[in-house]
């Protein structure tokens, strides 16, 4: 088994402070600048934008490698706790014991990803005649997606969620 996963830090070169901790594989460490260039509005992307506008590049450091993804998540969690949520731009939507600094269900990044999920659900081909495993997998994913959407609606309310999704061109369908 290869050392596929890593935990990394993004660093502000103006004061050498770590402002984001993440877990990734492949080129995940480089995706934050792409999100920023694509106009994503978040605390992290706004900080990256300020760094780039000052003529500097963000610092990137891989701090640990892992074979097991769960081990990587646990290390990322520990590192976030060490730095403290107030020192980082991380949005932590699903860690019950690490409170988020903003309501993650209303963040632009979260709503954008949710909009992608709705678009994928609406546009996914339903012809599985020759792929029964794909049909089962797709069905399981859609059931989990629907349950997740229900959780989001309970968290922020259907109207707030709809208002956020409209910014990404998605109308919330209550009957899904």
N, CA, C and O of each residue as an XYZ file, in Angstrom:
704
protein
N       0.835     -1.184      0.000
C       0.000      0.000      0.000
C       0.884      1.253      0.000
O       1.824      1.354      0.788
N       0.581      2.193     -0.875
C       1.380      3.409     -1.025
C       0.993      4.465      0.010
O      -0.078      4.401      0.615
N       1.869      5.415      0.196
C       1.623      6.560      1.084
C       0.822      7.585      0.289
O       1.366      8.603     -0.138
N      -0.448      7.324      0.092
C      -1.297      8.094     -0.817
C      -1.777      9.426     -0.232
O      -1.903     10.407     -0.965
N      -2.040      9.473      1.049
C      -2.673     10.641      1.673
C      -1.643     11.483      2.427
O      -0.627     10.977      2.904
N      -1.930     12.759      2.519
C      -1.038     13.639      3.273
C      -1.852     14.715      3.980
O      -2.986     15.008      3.601
N      -1.263     15.288      4.997
C      -1.832     16.447      5.679
C      -0.897     17.613      5.365
O       0.326     17.470      5.386
N      -1.488     18.756      5.077
C      -0.688     19.898      4.637
C      -1.142     21.178      5.320
O      -2.213     21.251      5.922
N      -0.286     22.179      5.201
C      -0.569     23.500      5.743
C      -0.393     24.534      4.634
O       0.493     24.416      3.787
N      -1.249     25.543      4.658
C      -1.069     26.716      3.810
C      -0.557     27.831      4.709
O      -1.050     28.030      5.819
N       0.445     28.557      4.208
C       1.173     29.510      5.039
C       1.129     30.902      4.415
O       1.315     31.064      3.209
N       0.882     31.896      5.253
C       0.910     33.282      4.821
C       2.370     33.743      4.854
O       2.952     33.839      5.935
N       2.978     34.031      3.691
C       4.398     34.399      3.661
C       4.686     35.764      4.283
O       5.841     36.097      4.552
N       3.648     36.543      4.507
C       3.856     37.873      5.083
C       4.267     37.803      6.549
O       4.967     38.684      7.048
N       3.822     36.737      7.244
C       4.208     36.588      8.655
C       4.538     35.130      9.020
O       4.713     34.801     10.193
N       4.619     34.275      8.013
C       4.922     32.844      8.191
C       3.915     32.109      9.077
O       4.261     31.111      9.709
N       2.687     32.591      9.128
C       1.667     31.920      9.942
C       0.888     30.910      9.102
O       0.615     31.138      7.924
N       0.543     29.805      9.726
C      -0.302     28.799      9.087
C      -1.736     29.306      9.171
O      -2.218     29.655     10.249
N      -2.426     29.344      8.010
C      -3.806     29.808      8.030
C      -4.798     28.745      7.597
O      -6.007     28.972      7.653
N      -4.311     27.587      7.166
C      -5.219     26.506      6.758
C      -4.508     25.173      6.911
O      -3.329     25.048      6.581
N      -5.231     24.173      7.415
C      -4.733     22.801      7.524
C      -5.693     21.920      6.746
O      -6.910     22.026      6.901
N      -5.140     21.044      5.905
C      -5.993     20.177      5.110
C      -5.430     18.783      4.959
O      -4.269     18.516      5.271
N      -6.298     17.888      4.465
C      -5.914     16.514      4.152
C      -6.106     16.341      2.661
O      -7.106     16.793      2.102
N      -5.163     15.696      2.019
C      -5.313     15.544      0.580
C      -4.585     14.354      0.022
O      -3.914     13.601      0.728
N      -4.745     14.213     -1.280
C      -3.963     13.265     -2.061
C      -3.819     13.894     -3.443
O      -4.571     14.804     -3.793
N      -2.881     13.426     -4.209
C      -2.662     14.026     -5.523
C      -2.282     15.491     -5.391
O      -1.423     15.853     -4.588
N      -2.944     16.344     -6.204
C      -2.600     17.771     -6.204
C      -3.559     18.616     -5.372
O      -3.709     19.810     -5.634
N      -4.200     18.029     -4.393
C      -5.161     18.755     -3.555
C      -4.556     20.031     -2.965
O      -5.239     21.050     -2.867
N      -3.315     19.983     -2.582
C      -2.658     21.141     -1.970
C      -2.677     22.365     -2.895
O      -2.599     23.499     -2.422
N      -2.779     22.140     -4.206
C      -2.766     23.233     -5.179
C      -4.160     23.725     -5.568
O      -4.280     24.729     -6.271
N      -5.198     23.050     -5.133
C      -6.560     23.376     -5.567
C      -7.108     24.672     -4.971
O      -8.017     25.275     -5.541
N      -6.576     25.099     -3.854
C      -7.116     26.285     -3.183
C      -6.922     27.541     -4.020
O      -7.795     28.409     -4.049
N      -5.795     27.645     -4.695
C      -5.566     28.803     -5.560
C      -6.517     28.773     -6.754
O      -6.979     29.821     -7.206
N      -6.808     27.589     -7.263
C      -7.764     27.463     -8.376
C      -9.155     27.890     -7.926
O      -9.853     28.597     -8.653
N      -9.567     27.461     -6.719
C     -10.859     27.895     -6.175
C     -10.904     29.416     -6.097
O     -11.906     30.038     -6.450
N      -9.813     30.003     -5.633
C      -9.740     31.454     -5.485
C      -9.877     32.136     -6.842
O     -10.636     33.095     -6.980
N      -9.148     31.648     -7.846
C      -9.238     32.223     -9.194
C     -10.628     32.055     -9.791
O     -11.054     32.871    -10.608
N     -11.341     30.999     -9.387
C     -12.691     30.750     -9.896
C     -13.755     31.551     -9.156
O     -14.947     31.378     -9.409
N     -13.337     32.422     -8.250
C     -14.258     33.342     -7.606
C     -14.938     32.844     -6.347
O     -15.883     33.474     -5.873
N     -14.482     31.725     -5.789
C     -15.079     31.237     -4.553
C     -14.846     32.267     -3.452
O     -13.746     32.798     -3.298
N     -15.899     32.533     -2.696
C     -15.808     33.502     -1.600
C     -15.851     32.745     -0.283
O     -16.883     32.188      0.093
N     -14.741     32.731      0.402
C     -14.649     32.103      1.723
C     -13.523     32.810      2.468
O     -12.735     33.548      1.876
N     -13.462     32.581      3.741
C     -12.403     33.192      4.543
C     -11.025     32.790      3.993
O     -10.126     33.623      3.881
N     -10.876     31.504      3.653
C      -9.606     30.998      3.124
C      -9.277     31.648      1.776
O      -8.168     32.147      1.581
N     -10.239     31.641      0.850
C      -9.973     32.209     -0.474
C      -9.730     33.710     -0.412
O      -8.904     34.235     -1.158
N     -10.433     34.397      0.463
C     -10.197     35.836      0.617
C      -8.777     36.104      1.110
O      -8.135     37.058      0.669
N      -8.289     35.268      2.019
C      -6.911     35.416      2.512
C      -5.917     35.136      1.382
O      -4.947     35.874      1.209
N      -6.159     34.075      0.620
C      -5.279     33.752     -0.514
C      -5.256     34.913     -1.507
O      -4.199     35.271     -2.027
N      -6.424     35.496     -1.767
C      -6.522     36.623     -2.692
C      -5.681     37.798     -2.204
O      -4.986     38.440     -2.991
N      -5.747     38.078     -0.892
C      -4.947     39.189     -0.337
C      -3.448     38.914     -0.472
O      -2.669     39.821     -0.767
N      -3.054     37.670     -0.256
C      -1.631     37.310     -0.384
C      -1.178     37.491     -1.832
O      -0.142     38.103     -2.095
N      -1.958     36.959     -2.757
C      -1.602     37.066     -4.183
C      -1.583     38.530     -4.621
O      -0.688     38.947     -5.356
N      -2.568     39.310     -4.171
C      -2.624     40.738     -4.538
C      -1.459     41.533     -3.967
O      -1.142     42.614     -4.464
N      -0.817     41.005     -2.925
C       0.356     41.692     -2.372
C       1.631     41.284     -3.124
O       2.730     41.708     -2.767
N       1.473     40.459     -4.168
C       2.613     40.074     -4.991
C       3.362     38.840     -4.499
O       4.458     38.548     -4.978
N       2.788     38.126     -3.560
C       3.453     36.951     -2.998
C       2.695     35.676     -3.357
O       1.557     35.727     -3.824
N       3.331     34.552     -3.136
C       2.694     33.242     -3.340
C       2.444     32.616     -1.976
O       3.224     32.804     -1.042
N       1.351     31.870     -1.870
C       1.093     31.216     -0.583
C       2.119     30.109     -0.371
O       2.548     29.440     -1.310
N       2.491     29.941      0.875
C       3.394     28.847      1.221
C       2.601     27.560      1.376
O       1.455     27.573      1.825
N       3.222     26.451      1.001
C       2.566     25.141      1.110
C       3.567     24.176      1.713
O       4.731     24.118      1.315
N       3.075     23.410      2.699
C       3.967     22.451      3.347
C       3.195     21.169      3.657
O       2.188     21.196      4.365
N       3.680     20.044      3.118
C       3.127     18.744      3.489
C       3.821     18.322      4.772
O       5.047     18.223      4.821
N       3.027     18.071      5.816
C       3.618     17.822      7.125
C       3.614     16.354      7.530
O       4.353     15.972      8.437
N       2.797     15.516      6.880
C       2.762     14.085      7.219
C       2.113     13.309      6.081
O       1.232     13.814      5.387
N       2.568     12.068      5.904
C       2.039     11.173      4.871
C       1.413      9.949      5.530
O       1.856      9.504      6.589
N       0.366      9.405      4.882
C      -0.367      8.282      5.456
C      -0.768      7.287      4.372
O      -1.001      7.657      3.222
N      -0.840      6.045      4.757
C      -1.374      5.006      3.878
C      -2.885      4.921      4.016
O      -3.593      4.625      3.054
N      -3.371      5.186      5.230
C      -4.791      5.050      5.533
C      -5.433      6.430      5.613
O      -4.931      7.309      6.314
N      -6.536      6.626      4.902
C      -7.188      7.931      4.875
C      -7.711      8.343      6.248
O      -7.617      9.512      6.621
N      -8.253      7.405      6.993
C      -8.769      7.727      8.331
C      -7.657      8.250      9.244
O      -7.872      9.173     10.029
N      -6.475      7.656      9.135
C      -5.337      8.151      9.919
C      -5.012      9.595      9.539
O      -4.694     10.415     10.400
N      -5.095      9.895      8.246
C      -4.828     11.257      7.780
C      -5.864     12.232      8.347
O      -5.514     13.321      8.802
N      -7.138     11.836      8.317
C      -8.182     12.693      8.887
C      -7.947     12.947     10.376
O      -8.097     14.073     10.851
N      -7.582     11.909     11.096
C      -7.348     12.057     12.537
C      -6.174     12.990     12.817
O      -6.226     13.797     13.745
N      -5.117     12.880     12.012
C      -3.969     13.763     12.197
C      -4.351     15.204     11.847
O      -3.966     16.140     12.549
N      -5.101     15.378     10.769
C      -5.567     16.715     10.383
C      -6.370     17.331     11.531
O      -6.168     18.492     11.890
N      -7.273     16.545     12.095
C      -8.088     17.010     13.216
C      -7.223     17.455     14.395
O      -7.450     18.514     14.980
N      -6.228     16.633     14.735
C      -5.316     16.970     15.839
C      -4.565     18.266     15.571
O      -4.418     19.111     16.454
N      -4.092     18.406     14.333
C      -3.330     19.602     13.974
C      -4.211     20.852     14.043
O      -3.768     21.902     14.510
N      -5.435     20.738     13.587
C      -6.370     21.866     13.660
C      -6.591     22.268     15.110
O      -6.638     23.457     15.428
N      -6.726     21.289     15.983
C      -6.910     21.588     17.416
C      -5.681     22.278     17.992
O      -5.796     23.195     18.805
N      -4.492     21.825     17.560
C      -3.263     22.437     18.072
C      -3.168     23.908     17.693
O      -2.826     24.746     18.528
N      -3.469     24.225     16.435
C      -3.416     25.624     16.006
C      -4.561     26.421     16.615
O      -4.401     27.599     16.936
N      -5.703     25.787     16.773
C      -6.890     26.466     17.286
C      -7.714     27.033     16.157
O      -7.181     27.601     15.203
N      -9.004     26.876     16.271
C      -9.908     27.277     15.191
C      -9.828     28.768     14.876
O     -10.059     29.170     13.736
N      -9.510     29.577     15.855
C      -9.462     31.020     15.619
C      -8.254     31.444     14.793
O      -8.271     32.508     14.175
N      -7.207     30.622     14.774
C      -6.002     30.951     14.020
C      -6.094     30.501     12.570
O      -5.252     30.872     11.752
N      -7.115     29.699     12.241
C      -7.217     29.092     10.914
C      -8.440     29.597     10.156
O      -9.377     30.137     10.744
N      -8.409     29.409      8.849
C      -9.553     29.763      8.007
C     -10.394     28.538      7.683
O     -11.336     28.630      6.895
N     -10.077     27.407      8.269
C     -10.831     26.174      8.012
C     -12.297     26.341      8.403
O     -12.621     26.986      9.401
N     -13.170     25.749      7.599
C     -14.583     25.602      7.928
C     -14.747     24.136      8.268
O     -14.390     23.272      7.467
N     -15.278     23.843      9.435
C     -15.292     22.474      9.945
C     -16.722     21.969     10.092
O     -17.228     21.911     11.213
N     -17.392     21.602      8.997
C     -18.818     21.313      9.080
C     -19.205     20.002      9.750
O     -20.325     19.904     10.252
N     -18.347     18.994      9.786
C     -18.813     17.700     10.230
C     -18.062     17.160     11.425
O     -18.204     15.983     11.755
N     -17.277     17.972     12.074
C     -16.566     17.525     13.271
C     -17.352     18.005     14.478
O     -17.341     19.193     14.801
N     -18.028     17.091     15.137
C     -18.910     17.456     16.247
C     -18.163     18.109     17.392
O     -18.706     18.983     18.067
N     -16.921     17.697     17.620
C     -16.205     18.183     18.791
C     -15.305     19.374     18.496
O     -14.612     19.849     19.396
N     -15.296     19.868     17.267
C     -14.521     21.058     16.933
C     -15.498     22.069     16.341
O     -15.850     21.960     15.167
N     -15.943     23.051     17.128
C     -16.952     23.982     16.632
C     -16.435     24.827     15.477
O     -15.277     25.243     15.469
N     -17.302     25.074     14.507
C     -16.943     25.889     13.347
C     -16.995     27.366     13.719
O     -17.724     27.759     14.629
N     -16.217     28.180     13.011
C     -16.214     29.615     13.280
C     -17.376     30.304     12.569
O     -17.763     31.407     12.954
N     -17.940     29.672     11.537
C     -19.123     30.182     10.845
C     -20.060     29.006     10.668
O     -19.662     27.852     10.822
N     -21.313     29.307     10.342
C     -22.238     28.216     10.062
C     -21.838     27.613      8.723
O     -22.038     28.245      7.685
N     -21.278     26.407      8.718
C     -20.762     25.836      7.479
C     -21.851     25.558      6.457
O     -21.569     25.487      5.260
N     -23.092     25.400      6.908
C     -24.176     25.120      5.976
C     -24.538     26.347      5.148
O     -25.282     26.233      4.173
N     -24.027     27.513      5.519
C     -24.297     28.718      4.756
C     -23.053     29.257      4.060
O     -23.097     30.339      3.475
N     -21.951     28.526      4.114
C     -20.741     29.016      3.458
C     -20.864     28.838      1.948
O     -21.528     27.915      1.477
N     -20.225     29.721      1.197
C     -20.275     29.650     -0.261
C     -19.706     28.334     -0.780
O     -20.253     27.743     -1.711
N     -18.626     27.881     -0.190
C     -18.009     26.636     -0.659
C     -18.984     25.481     -0.467
O     -19.169     24.664     -1.369
N     -19.600     25.412      0.694
C     -20.542     24.343      0.976
C     -21.720     24.382      0.002
O     -22.088     23.358     -0.572
N     -22.314     25.575     -0.184
C     -23.461     25.693     -1.072
C     -23.083     25.386     -2.512
O     -23.875     24.800     -3.250
N     -21.880     25.777     -2.919
C     -21.419     25.464     -4.274
C     -21.318     23.949     -4.473
O     -21.754     23.427     -5.500
N     -20.749     23.248     -3.501
C     -20.644     21.793     -3.605
C     -22.020     21.137     -3.598
O     -22.246     20.161     -4.314
N     -22.921     21.657     -2.809
C     -24.283     21.131     -2.779
C     -24.963     21.353     -4.129
O     -25.672     20.473     -4.617
N     -24.753     22.519     -4.733
C     -25.318     22.793     -6.056
C     -24.783     21.812     -7.090
O     -25.530     21.342     -7.948
N     -23.495     21.504     -7.012
C     -22.916     20.510     -7.932
C     -23.604     19.163     -7.745
O     -23.888     18.466     -8.719
N     -23.874     18.797     -6.486
C     -24.574     17.545     -6.210
C     -25.958     17.516     -6.838
O     -26.364     16.503     -7.408
N     -26.690     18.635     -6.736
C     -28.028     18.699     -7.340
C     -27.940     18.591     -8.858
O     -28.736     17.891     -9.484
N     -26.967     19.289     -9.448
C     -26.822     19.213    -10.909
C     -26.467     17.802    -11.353
O     -26.977     17.310    -12.360
N     -25.591     17.156    -10.594
C     -25.200     15.778    -10.929
C     -26.391     14.853    -10.826
O     -26.587     13.981    -11.674
N     -27.178     15.040     -9.800
C     -28.352     14.187     -9.602
C     -29.328     14.368    -10.759
O     -29.887     13.391    -11.256
N     -29.533     15.600    -11.187
C     -30.499     15.870    -12.248
C     -30.021     15.373    -13.606
O     -30.830     14.966    -14.439
N     -28.700     15.403    -13.833
C     -28.196     15.075    -15.154
C     -27.628     13.687    -15.318
O     -27.147     13.340    -16.396
N     -27.675     12.881    -14.263
C     -27.042     11.570    -14.328
C     -27.891     10.605    -15.119
O     -29.099     10.521    -14.898
N     -27.288      9.877    -16.035
C     -28.005      8.916    -16.876
C     -28.607      7.807    -16.024
O     -27.959      7.289    -15.115
N     -29.831      7.453    -16.321
C     -30.511      6.413    -15.564
C     -30.517      5.069    -16.299
O     -31.224      4.157    -15.871
N     -29.764      4.914    -17.380
C     -29.719      3.654    -18.118
C     -28.623      2.759    -17.543
O     -27.438      2.953    -17.812
N     -29.042      1.776    -16.747
C     -28.100      0.875    -16.100
C     -28.298     -0.566    -16.555
O     -27.844     -1.490    -15.880
N     -28.956     -0.773    -17.670
C     -29.324     -2.132    -18.077
C     -28.129     -3.077    -18.125
O     -28.257     -4.262    -17.818
N     -26.980     -2.559    -18.506
C     -25.802     -3.431    -18.593
C     -24.859     -3.269    -17.400
O     -23.787     -3.873    -17.376
N     -25.247     -2.458    -16.407
C     -24.371     -2.200    -15.259
C     -25.145     -2.245    -13.942
O     -25.374     -1.199    -13.334
N     -25.545     -3.414    -13.495
C     -26.348     -3.466    -12.266
C     -25.613     -2.933    -11.047
O     -26.246     -2.368    -10.155
N     -24.292     -3.094    -10.979
C     -23.556     -2.578     -9.826
C     -23.614     -1.053     -9.807
O     -23.772     -0.447     -8.746
N     -23.485     -0.430    -10.988
C     -23.548      1.032    -11.071
C     -24.903      1.535    -10.608
O     -24.989      2.568     -9.943
N     -25.963      0.816    -10.954
C     -27.304      1.215    -10.541
C     -27.407      1.185     -9.015
O     -27.930      2.118     -8.406
N     -26.915      0.130     -8.412
C     -26.971      0.013     -6.952
C     -26.140      1.103     -6.289
O     -26.571      1.699     -5.302
N     -24.960      1.366     -6.822
C     -24.085      2.396     -6.267
C     -24.726      3.776     -6.393
O     -24.727      4.556     -5.440
N     -25.264      4.071     -7.563
C     -25.919      5.362     -7.789
C     -27.121      5.520     -6.854
O     -27.329      6.590     -6.283
N     -27.897      4.471     -6.702
C     -29.069      4.513     -5.835
C     -28.642      4.784     -4.381
O     -29.262      5.597     -3.696
N     -27.605      4.118     -3.924
C     -27.118      4.321     -2.554
C     -26.621      5.755     -2.369
O     -26.892      6.380     -1.343
N     -25.899      6.271     -3.356
C     -25.398      7.643     -3.269
C     -26.553      8.638     -3.209
O     -26.539      9.563     -2.397
N     -27.548      8.448     -4.066
C     -28.674      9.385     -4.096
C     -29.457      9.344     -2.786
O     -29.921     10.382     -2.316
N     -29.609      8.174     -2.199
C     -30.299      8.086     -0.910
C     -29.533      8.852      0.163
O     -30.136      9.553      0.976
N     -28.204      8.723      0.170
C     -27.393      9.451      1.148
C     -27.433     10.949      0.869
O     -27.497     11.753      1.799
N     -27.397     11.324     -0.405
C     -27.454     12.732     -0.773
C     -28.772     13.339     -0.291
O     -28.779     14.422      0.294
N     -29.893     12.640     -0.536
C     -31.198     13.141     -0.099
C     -31.250     13.300      1.423
O     -31.781     14.290      1.927
N     -30.703     12.332      2.147
C     -30.683     12.414      3.609
C     -29.830     13.602      4.058
O     -30.175     14.296      5.015
N     -28.725     13.828      3.368
C     -27.845     14.943      3.694
C     -28.552     16.277      3.433
O     -28.445     17.207      4.232
N     -29.269     16.366      2.318
C     -30.014     17.591      2.007
C     -31.063     17.846      3.087
O     -31.245     18.984      3.520
N     -31.748     16.797      3.521
C     -32.736     16.957      4.593
C     -32.080     17.511      5.860
O     -32.653     18.365      6.537
N     -30.883     17.025      6.178
C     -30.158     17.514      7.352
C     -29.825     18.999      7.197
O     -29.945     19.772      8.148
N     -29.410     19.388      6.005
C     -29.071     20.787      5.744
C     -30.302     21.679      5.892
O     -30.227     22.762      6.473
N     -31.432     21.217      5.362
C     -32.662     21.998      5.455
C     -33.047     22.184      6.919
O     -33.462     23.274      7.314
N     -32.913     21.136      7.727
C     -33.227     21.249      9.154
C     -32.283     22.232      9.840
O     -32.688     22.954     10.752
N     -31.029     22.260      9.404
C     -30.021     23.114     10.036
C     -30.255     24.597      9.752
O     -30.201     25.411     10.674
N     -30.511     24.962      8.501
C     -30.614     26.387      8.158
C     -31.969     26.802      7.621
O     -32.218     27.991      7.426
N     -32.848     25.841      7.379
C     -34.169     26.164      6.848
C     -34.167     26.142      5.332
O     -33.179     26.497      4.688
N     -35.279     25.723      4.781
C     -35.401     25.574      3.327
C     -35.233     26.904      2.601
O     -34.614     26.954      1.537
N     -35.780     27.985      3.167
C     -35.697     29.275      2.484
C     -34.265     29.780      2.405
O     -33.832     30.274      1.363
N     -33.522     29.656      3.517
C     -32.118     30.087      3.505
C     -31.292     29.239      2.546
O     -30.439     29.754      1.822
N     -31.555     27.933      2.547
C     -30.808     27.059      1.650
C     -31.136     27.394      0.199
O     -30.241     27.446     -0.645
N     -32.415     27.621     -0.096
C     -32.817     27.963     -1.458
C     -32.165     29.259     -1.908
O     -31.696     29.363     -3.041
N     -32.135     30.246     -1.022
C     -31.520     31.530     -1.373
C     -30.042     31.340     -1.710
O     -29.539     31.936     -2.662
N     -29.354     30.517     -0.936
C     -27.946     30.268     -1.214
C     -27.734     29.495     -2.501
O     -26.830     29.812     -3.274
N     -28.560     28.483     -2.739
C     -28.399     27.666     -3.948
C     -28.736     28.449     -5.213
O     -28.159     28.190     -6.269
N     -29.659     29.399     -5.120
C     -30.015     30.209     -6.299
C     -28.794     30.947     -6.845
O     -28.676     31.159     -8.052
N     -27.885     31.338     -5.943
C     -26.679     32.043     -6.398
C     -25.847     31.167     -7.321
O     -25.026     31.667     -8.091
N     -26.064     29.847     -7.242
C     -25.316     28.911     -8.090
C     -26.214     28.295     -9.159
O     -25.869     27.276     -9.758
N     -27.365     28.917     -9.393
C     -28.242     28.486    -10.474
C     -29.019     27.213    -10.197
O     -29.361     26.492    -11.134
N     -29.306     26.919     -8.945
C     -30.032     25.695     -8.609
C     -31.289     26.064     -7.833
O     -31.237     26.826     -6.867
N     -32.426     25.510     -8.271
C     -33.691     25.667     -7.542
C     -33.880     24.417     -6.708
O     -33.773     23.301     -7.218
N     -34.157     24.597     -5.439
C     -34.376     23.481     -4.530
C     -35.711     22.839     -4.838
O     -36.741     23.514     -4.858
N     -35.699     21.543     -5.075
C     -36.914     20.796     -5.341
C     -37.281     20.036     -4.077
O     -36.582     19.101     -3.687
N     -38.365     20.429     -3.441
C     -38.720     19.819     -2.153
C     -39.093     18.362     -2.284
O     -38.865     17.591     -1.351
N     -39.652     17.959     -3.395
C     -40.028     16.561     -3.579
C     -38.877     15.684     -4.018
O     -38.956     14.459     -3.923
N     -37.810     16.295     -4.497
C     -36.635     15.608     -5.008
C     -37.050     14.317     -5.601
O     -36.210     13.567     -6.097
